[in-house]
Amino acid sequence: MLKQALVLAALLLPGTFANAHEYTQGDLHIAHPWSLELPPNAPNVAAYFVVHNNGKQEDRLLSVASPISDDAQLHEHAKTAEGLMKMQQVPSVAIPAGQDLVFAPSAYHVMLMQPKDRSLLSDGKRFPLTLHFEKAGDITVQVAVQKQPPTDQPEHQHAH
């Protein structure tokens, strides 16, 4: 009996880890928070994820925080009047009702300025990131640090 229980637990364990990288609170669902491994000379690191708003009302990401940095910011890539792409800080990000908003390279993203513990930013590690939403409240996720971007990352979308 004990042997069967151990085998069953071993079979179920990978599924538990696979599901542990998605977070739901209220009408919001956050999928696969990730970050690229921090190169040795890079001063800052970005974090990405997908937010799906299952609600009938827009929510808003007001700010972010992480114990690995004293300065976590919301950023976007935007086209300048000259037609060039520029990264800039934004005060908040609208999450449209019934839609996905993808935080990805060259789109919305979180910037963690001057990380305190660079050892947490190597492949296979995870670090906490708290997302402060207007309606859903605070959602703390674990950001997976990876050598390569995920291959299943959907196309990015901006909501303006």
C-alpha positions in Angstrom: 0.0 0.0 0.0 2.8 2.4 0.9 4.6 1.6 -2.3 1.5 2.3 -4.4 1.0 5.7 -2.6 4.7 6.6 -3.2 4.4 5.7 -6.9 1.2 7.7 -7.2 2.8 10.7 -5.5 5.8 10.5 -7.9 3.5 10.5 -10.9 1.5 13.5 -9.7 4.5 15.6 -8.6 5.5 16.9 -12.1 1.9 18.0 -12.8 1.9 20.0 -9.5 5.1 21.9 -10.6 3.7 22.6 -14.1 0.5 24.1 -12.6 2.4 26.0 -9.9 3.6 28.6 -12.4 0.1 30.1 -13.0 -1.7 32.3 -10.5 -5.4 33.3 -10.3 -7.0 35.9 -8.0 -10.4 37.5 -8.6 -10.9 37.9 -12.3 -7.2 37.9 -13.2 -5.1 35.0 -14.3 -1.2 35.4 -14.5 0.6 32.9 -16.6 4.3 31.9 -16.7 6.2 34.9 -15.2 9.8 34.7 -16.5 13.0 36.6 -16.9 16.2 36.1 -18.8 19.3 35.1 -17.0 21.2 38.3 -16.1 24.4 38.8 -18.1 27.4 39.7 -15.9 27.6 43.4 -16.8 23.9 44.2 -17.1 22.7 46.7 -14.5 19.0 45.8 -14.7 16.7 42.9 -15.5 13.3 42.6 -17.0 10.4 40.3 -16.1 7.6 39.2 -18.3 4.2 37.4 -18.0 0.7 37.2 -19.5 -2.3 38.6 -17.6 -5.8 37.4 -18.7 -8.7 39.4 -17.3 -11.7 37.1 -17.1 -13.9 39.9 -15.7 -16.4 42.2 -17.3 -14.5 45.3 -16.2 -11.0 46.6 -16.9 -8.5 46.3 -14.1 -5.2 48.2 -13.8 -1.7 47.2 -12.8 -0.7 50.1 -10.6 2.8 49.0 -9.5 5.2 46.1 -8.9 7.6 45.2 -6.1 10.3 42.6 -5.5 12.7 42.0 -2.6 15.5 41.6 -5.1 15.3 45.4 -6.0 14.5 48.6 -4.3 13.3 50.0 -7.6 10.8 48.0 -9.6 9.1 49.8 -12.5 6.5 49.3 -15.2 7.8 50.0 -18.7 6.7 49.9 -22.3 8.3 50.2 -25.7 6.7 53.1 -27.6 7.4 54.6 -31.0 8.7 58.2 -30.9 7.6 61.0 -33.3 10.8 60.1 -35.3 9.6 56.5 -35.7 12.2 55.0 -33.3 11.4 52.6 -30.5 12.0 53.9 -27.0 11.7 52.2 -23.6 9.9 54.4 -21.1 8.4 54.1 -17.6 4.6 54.2 -17.3 2.6 54.9 -14.2 0.2 52.0 -14.7 -1.1 49.5 -17.3 -4.8 48.9 -18.2 -5.8 45.2 -18.3 -8.9 45.2 -20.7 -11.9 43.1 -19.7 -12.1 39.7 -21.3 -8.6 40.0 -22.9 -5.0 39.0 -22.5 -2.3 41.5 -22.1 1.2 40.1 -22.8 4.2 41.5 -21.0 7.1 40.6 -23.3 10.3 41.9 -24.8 9.6 45.0 -27.0 6.2 45.5 -25.2 5.1 46.1 -21.7 7.5 44.7 -19.1 8.7 45.0 -15.5 12.2 46.5 -15.0 14.0 45.6 -11.8 16.7 48.2 -11.4 20.1 47.4 -9.8 19.2 43.9 -8.4 20.6 43.3 -4.9 21.3 39.6 -5.2 22.5 38.7 -8.7 22.8 35.0 -7.7 19.0 34.8 -7.9 19.1 35.8 -11.5 20.8 32.7 -13.0 19.1 30.0 -15.0 16.8 27.7 -13.0 16.3 30.1 -10.1 13.1 31.9 -9.1 12.4 35.2 -7.4 9.2 36.8 -6.0 7.4 39.6 -7.8 4.3 41.3 -6.3 1.8 42.8 -8.8 -0.4 45.5 -7.3 -3.7 45.7 -9.1 -6.5 48.2 -8.7 -9.4 45.7 -8.3 -7.8 42.3 -7.9 -5.4 43.5 -5.2 -1.9 42.1 -4.7 -0.8 39.0 -6.5 2.7 37.6 -5.7 4.2 35.4 -8.4 7.4 33.5 -8.7 9.4 34.6 -11.7 11.4 31.7 -13.4 14.8 32.8 -14.6 15.7 31.2 -18.0 18.6 31.2 -20.5 16.2 31.5 -23.4 12.7 33.1 -23.8 9.9 30.6 -23.8 9.0 29.2 -27.2 5.2 29.3 -26.5 5.2 33.1 -25.7 2.2 34.6 -27.5 2.5 37.7 -29.6 2.6 40.9 -27.5 -0.3 43.3 -27.4 -0.5 46.9 -26.1 -3.7 48.3 -24.8 -3.8 52.1 -25.1 
